Amino acid sequence: MTHIFVYGTLKKGQPNYCKMRDITNGKAEFLCHARTVEKYPLVIAGKYNIPFLLNVPGKGQRVQGEIYSVDDQMLKFLDLFECCPQMYQRTRILLEVEHGVGEGTPKVGSTTEAFVYSTTSYESEWLQNSTFDSYDAYGDHGLVYVPGEARH
């Protein structure tokens, strides 16, 4: 099993969370809420208002998200879903555990590593965008996320 940190549309309550729950994609078990140890720019960008974690450590904010334990089938699905490595790159990131759900969950306040889909493939002006510490597709930022099936 591989640990994956999700910070955008794959989190609980977000538009693509259903992909994490769909067993035909593989297995994903929620472990805990966490926050990046380093600051990163989490921006909403492009014509579809997609959340991007720009791989620029030290800029932006400490980003909140969720850690999941996923099997190989789900990892392969997520690589395809995230257009890895063209759009996003799967890299390791250090996280601080905020709270979890039970046995096997890393201890609150401890640090742990997980993979994250961040990007080095972005428009330079995205670095000027507002950054967020937590993504919510339905937030007051007014940037409506366009799901893949609605893109033309």
Buried (B, 14 or more C-beta within 10 A) or exposed (E): BBBBBBBBBBBEEBBBBEBBEEEEBBBBBBBBBBBBBBBBBBBBBBEBBBBBBBBBBEEBBBBBBBBBBBBEBBBBBBBEBBEBBEBBBBBEBBBBBBEBEEEEBBEEEEEBEBBBBBBEEBEEEBBEBEBBBBBBBEEEEEBEBBEEEEEE
